Amino acid sequence: MADAFRPVAVIPVYNHGAAVGAVAANVRASGLHCILVDDGSAAGCAAVLDALARAPDVTLVRLALNQGKGGAMMAGLRAAAAAGYSHALQIDADGQHDAGDIPAFLEKAREQPEAVVCGVPVYDESVPLGRLVGRYATHVWVWINSLSLEIRDSMCGFRVYPLVPVVRLFDEARLGRRMDFDPEVLVRLHWRGLRIVSVPTRVTYPQDGLSHFRLGLDNWLISKMHARLAVGMLLRSPLLLWRKVSTR
């Protein structure tokens, strides 16, 4: 599989017209083709994406209606697999992720092509305290639902997926389509035996950044997702515990 390593970048975009151009430029500078997923953006952002898509190393996938981050990522990852890519790097369109770390993510993915390479944020003072508290609560539930501490950060949207097992998961399970997608996909891939490899990466929250996290709805969806995964964990607990014991 390592010999067929062919990565691409997938960037979900929803009204990040002011920031996505720089993100795409940095990704392309790393040598990756970009798949931009327009998640039902307004006309101004859509026009920016149309202009970016004129470049030969950019592909635009357009969703007529907003699907949420998870829905956009699933559409982009399916498009990447259909185009023959082996791996997809996910990075946010708002510029909070350090594109300078892309080579480190890709090198890890090349070394361990069957694993998911996931960023572990190193925050500066720009991170809101409420976000830190909420993220930690999700991490604890993810550790419970995976019966493992391997997923060090379940909400960082900077990661590399091996496409074959990820698309197979989409075909066989129903995942959350909004902010619940990022943690759920990692837990379900972990259940299926994929390793989660962590890479520390600097994350900055731009002061004028546009966040689409909806406090009430997204927290409700994430809570439902944790409850659903808890049931799945109980059903799988014998296998998960046996796997922990047998790999020691």
C-alpha positions as CSV (number, residue, x, y, z in Angstrom):
1,M,0.0,0.0,0.0
2,A,2.9,2.4,0.8
3,D,4.1,2.0,-2.9
4,A,0.6,3.3,-4.0
5,F,0.6,6.3,-1.7
6,R,-1.2,9.1,-3.5
7,P,-2.5,11.8,-1.2
8,V,-4.9,14.7,-1.8
9,A,-6.3,17.5,0.4
10,V,-10.0,17.8,1.1
11,I,-11.1,21.2,2.5
12,P,-14.7,21.6,3.6
13,V,-15.8,25.2,3.0
14,Y,-18.9,27.1,4.3
15,N,-18.7,30.9,3.8
16,H,-14.9,31.1,4.5
17,G,-14.3,33.1,1.4
18,A,-11.9,35.5,3.1
19,A,-9.6,32.7,4.4
20,V,-9.9,29.8,2.1
21,G,-7.7,31.2,-0.7
22,A,-4.6,31.4,1.6
23,V,-5.3,27.9,3.0
24,A,-5.6,26.4,-0.5
25,A,-2.4,28.2,-1.6
26,N,-0.5,26.8,1.3
27,V,-1.9,23.3,0.7
28,R,-1.0,23.4,-3.0
29,A,2.5,24.7,-2.1
30,S,3.0,21.4,-0.2
31,G,2.4,19.6,-3.5
32,L,-1.1,18.4,-2.9
33,H,-4.1,18.6,-5.2
34,C,-7.0,20.3,-3.5
35,I,-10.6,19.1,-3.4
36,L,-12.7,22.1,-2.2
37,V,-16.1,21.1,-0.9
38,D,-18.6,24.0,-1.1
39,D,-21.1,23.2,1.6
40,G,-23.9,25.4,0.3
41,S,-22.0,28.7,0.7
42,A,-23.4,32.1,0.0
43,A,-22.8,33.7,-3.4
44,G,-19.7,35.6,-2.4
45,C,-17.8,32.6,-1.1
46,A,-19.1,30.5,-4.0
47,A,-17.5,33.0,-6.4
48,V,-14.2,32.7,-4.6
49,L,-14.3,29.0,-4.9
50,D,-15.2,29.2,-8.6
51,A,-12.1,31.3,-9.1
52,L,-9.9,28.9,-7.2
53,A,-11.2,25.9,-9.1
54,R,-9.8,27.4,-12.4
55,A,-6.4,26.2,-11.3
56,P,-5.4,22.7,-12.7
57,D,-4.6,21.4,-9.2
58,V,-7.9,22.3,-7.6
59,T,-11.2,20.4,-7.9
60,L,-14.5,21.9,-6.7
61,V,-17.3,19.7,-5.3
62,R,-20.5,21.7,-4.8
63,L,-23.3,20.8,-2.5
64,A,-26.5,22.6,-3.3
65,L,-27.6,22.7,0.3
66,N,-25.6,23.0,3.5
67,Q,-24.9,19.5,4.8
68,G,-22.6,20.3,7.8
69,K,-18.9,19.6,8.2
70,G,-19.4,15.9,8.3
71,G,-21.6,15.8,5.2
72,A,-19.1,18.0,3.4
73,M,-16.2,15.7,4.4
74,M,-18.0,12.6,3.4
75,A,-18.7,14.1,0.0
76,G,-15.1,15.2,-0.4
77,L,-13.6,11.9,0.7
78,R,-15.9,9.9,-1.6
79,A,-14.8,12.2,-4.5
80,A,-11.1,11.7,-3.5
81,A,-11.5,7.9,-3.5
82,A,-13.4,8.0,-6.9
83,A,-10.5,10.0,-8.4
84,G,-8.0,7.2,-7.4
85,Y,-6.3,8.8,-4.4
86,S,-5.2,6.6,-1.6
87,H,-5.2,9.1,1.3
88,A,-6.9,12.4,2.0
89,L,-5.6,15.2,4.2
90,Q,-8.4,17.1,6.0
91,I,-7.7,20.7,6.9
92,D,-10.1,23.5,7.9
93,A,-10.8,26.4,5.6
94,D,-10.6,29.1,8.3
95,G,-6.8,29.1,8.6
96,Q,-6.5,27.9,12.2
97,H,-4.3,24.9,11.2
98,D,-0.6,25.2,10.5
99,A,-0.2,24.2,6.9
100,G,3.6,24.0,7.6
101,D,3.0,20.8,9.3
102,I,1.5,19.1,6.3
103,P,4.8,17.4,5.3
104,A,5.0,15.8,8.8
105,F,1.4,14.5,8.5
106,L,2.1,13.0,5.1
107,E,5.3,11.4,6.2
108,K,3.5,9.7,9.1
109,A,0.8,8.5,6.6
110,R,3.4,7.2,4.2
111,E,5.2,5.3,7.0
112,Q,1.9,3.9,8.4
113,P,-0.5,3.9,5.4
114,E,-3.2,1.9,7.2
115,A,-3.4,4.3,10.1
116,V,-5.3,7.6,10.6
117,V,-2.9,10.4,11.3
118,C,-4.6,12.9,13.6
119,G,-3.4,16.3,14.9
120,V,-3.1,17.0,18.6
121,P,-3.5,20.8,19.0
122,V,-0.9,22.9,20.6
123,Y,-2.8,26.1,21.5
124,D,-1.7,29.6,22.1
125,E,-3.6,32.2,24.1
126,S,-6.2,32.7,21.3
127,V,-8.2,29.6,22.2
128,P,-11.4,30.3,24.1
129,L,-11.6,28.7,27.5
130,G,-15.1,27.3,26.8
131,R,-13.7,25.5,23.8
132,L,-11.0,23.8,25.9
133,V,-13.5,22.6,28.5
134,G,-15.9,21.3,25.9
135,R,-13.2,19.5,24.0
136,Y,-11.9,17.8,27.1
137,A,-15.4,16.5,27.9
138,T,-15.6,15.0,24.4
139,H,-12.1,13.5,24.8
140,V,-13.1,11.7,28.0
141,W,-16.2,10.2,26.3
142,V,-14.2,9.1,23.3
143,W,-11.7,7.4,25.6
144,I,-14.6,5.6,27.3
145,N,-16.3,4.6,24.0
146,S,-13.1,3.4,22.5
147,L,-11.8,1.7,25.7
148,S,-8.5,3.2,24.8
149,L,-6.4,6.4,25.2
150,E,-5.0,6.0,21.6
151,I,-7.2,8.9,20.3
152,R,-5.4,11.7,22.0
153,D,-7.6,14.4,20.4
154,S,-10.8,13.6,18.7
155,M,-11.9,17.0,17.5
156,C,-8.9,18.3,15.6
157,G,-9.9,18.7,12.0
158,F,-6.4,18.3,10.7
159,R,-5.8,14.7,9.9
160,V,-5.0,12.1,7.1
161,Y,-7.4,9.3,6.3
162,P,-6.7,6.1,4.4
163,L,-9.5,6.2,1.9
164,V,-10.5,2.6,1.4
165,P,-11.5,1.8,5.0
166,V,-13.0,5.2,5.5
167,V,-15.3,5.0,2.5
168,R,-16.2,1.5,3.4
169,L,-17.2,2.8,6.9
170,F,-19.5,5.4,5.2
171,D,-21.1,2.6,3.2
172,E,-21.7,0.4,6.2
173,A,-22.6,2.8,9.1
174,R,-24.5,6.1,9.5
175,L,-22.3,8.9,10.9
176,G,-23.1,12.3,12.2
177,R,-23.1,14.9,9.5
178,R,-22.2,18.0,11.5
179,M,-19.6,18.7,14.2
180,D,-20.2,15.2,15.6
181,F,-18.5,13.7,12.6
182,D,-14.8,14.3,13.6
183,P,-14.9,12.3,16.9
184,E,-17.4,9.7,15.7
185,V,-15.4,8.7,12.6
186,L,-12.3,8.2,14.7
187,V,-14.1,6.0,17.3
188,R,-15.7,3.8,14.6
189,L,-12.4,3.4,12.7
190,H,-10.7,2.5,16.0
191,W,-13.4,-0.1,16.6
192,R,-12.5,-1.6,13.1
193,G,-8.9,-2.0,14.2
194,L,-7.3,1.1,12.5
195,R,-4.5,2.7,14.5
196,I,-4.7,6.4,15.3
197,V,-1.3,8.1,15.1
198,S,-0.9,11.5,16.7
199,V,1.1,14.5,15.5
200,P,1.3,17.7,17.6
201,T,0.4,20.8,15.6
202,R,0.0,24.4,16.4
203,V,-3.6,25.7,16.3
204,T,-4.6,29.4,16.3
205,Y,-8.1,30.8,16.6
206,P,-8.1,33.9,14.4
207,Q,-9.7,36.9,16.2
208,D,-11.9,37.6,13.2
209,G,-12.4,34.0,12.3
210,L,-15.8,32.6,11.4
211,S,-17.0,29.7,13.5
212,H,-19.9,27.5,12.5
213,F,-20.1,25.7,15.8
214,R,-23.7,26.2,17.1
215,L,-23.6,25.9,20.8
216,G,-27.0,24.4,21.4
217,L,-27.5,22.2,18.3
218,D,-24.0,20.9,18.0
219,N,-23.6,20.1,21.7
220,W,-26.9,18.2,21.5
221,L,-25.8,16.3,18.4
222,I,-22.4,15.5,20.1
223,S,-24.2,14.3,23.3
224,K,-26.4,12.0,21.2
225,M,-23.4,10.7,19.4
226,H,-21.6,9.8,22.6
227,A,-24.7,8.0,23.9
228,R,-25.0,6.1,20.6
229,L,-21.3,5.2,20.7
230,A,-21.6,4.1,24.4
231,V,-24.2,1.5,23.3
232,G,-21.9,0.3,20.5
233,M,-18.9,0.1,22.9
234,L,-20.8,-2.1,25.3
235,L,-21.7,-4.5,22.4
236,R,-18.1,-4.5,21.2
237,S,-16.4,-4.5,24.6
238,P,-15.4,-8.1,24.7
239,L,-13.6,-7.7,21.3
240,L,-12.0,-4.4,22.3
241,L,-10.8,-5.7,25.6
242,W,-9.4,-8.9,23.9
243,R,-7.6,-6.7,21.4
244,K,-6.0,-4.7,24.2
245,V,-4.8,-7.9,26.0
246,S,-3.6,-9.7,22.9
247,T,-1.5,-6.8,21.7
248,R,0.5,-6.4,25.0
